[in-house]
Amino acid sequence: METLFIGQNAIFLPQAESTNSYAIELLKNVNLPEGTIVYTTNQTHGRGQRGNSWDTEPGLNLAISYILKPSFLNANKLFFLYIISALAVYDLMSELLGSSQYDIKIKWPNDILVNSKKIAGILNENSISNNQLQSCVCGIGLNINQTNFNETINAVSVKLISGHEHDLLKVIKLLNYHFEHYYLKLKSENYKWLREQYDSHFYKLNQIVNFSIHGIHKPFLVKGINEQGLLSLQDDSGINHDFDIKQIKWL
Ligand code: BTN
């Protein structure tokens, strides 16, 4: 499971508030090689989507940030970084759990679910200056060996499902391998293939689901993502609508 560049430069932090914040600060002062990872097993103020926090018990889980410099990527294709991050985590979970036994899904835009419970979350943060993409930090939080979760967050870990502990360093190496695989596909412009892979694991695809739009609850048929990475939904009159993460919430 060797990689060419992802994880070749690895910064382990015994403790960090947020690996994403650390990576973003570091990038302001240091010219880090592409593929550098910043990781910890003790993240104290992990950040999630929509200003949420990402909380984990010390020593049991992984918080990892991948530093990328995808100068080849057009600004309108930035959501592909979510696609490759999600696919890498999907493959990791399939490998750790044995995919046929469990229902592993990618819930737009950033959650990986196993049997409808959250096992991983993704927060990508891009730095753009003078209209140029400078760097991207792909942050991934993985629930590996934690067994107690607050019931309100509907989370699960690899240990809770597989019944045994996993070596966190081996997990990182596996994730690096899958991450690089998909990043190279992106670099060689395999957009259609990447979308097909993503769609094939899409949570609730072609099912009717209740969503909250600005506080109003409404059922929609889930159609997948559009060309910009927005969630495409069909209403009960057959009209398609595209939503970004700020506009809509799964119920
Ligand atoms: C979410 O589910 O809303 C996304 C959670 C992302 C958590 C990861 S852990 C590594 C990286 N550092 C952070 O502060 N957040 C991301």
Boltz pocket constraint, residues with backbone or C-beta under 6 A from the ligand:
constraints:
  - pocket:
      binder: B
      contacts: [[A, 17], [A, 18], [A, 19], [A, 20], [A, 21], [A, 43], [A, 45], [A, 46], [A, 47], [A, 48], [A, 49], [A, 50], [A, 52], [A, 53], [A, 54], [A, 62], [A, 63], [A, 64], [A, 65], [A, 110], [A, 111], [A, 120], [A, 121], [A, 122], [A, 123], [A, 139], [A, 140], [A, 141], [A, 142]]
      max_distance: 6.0
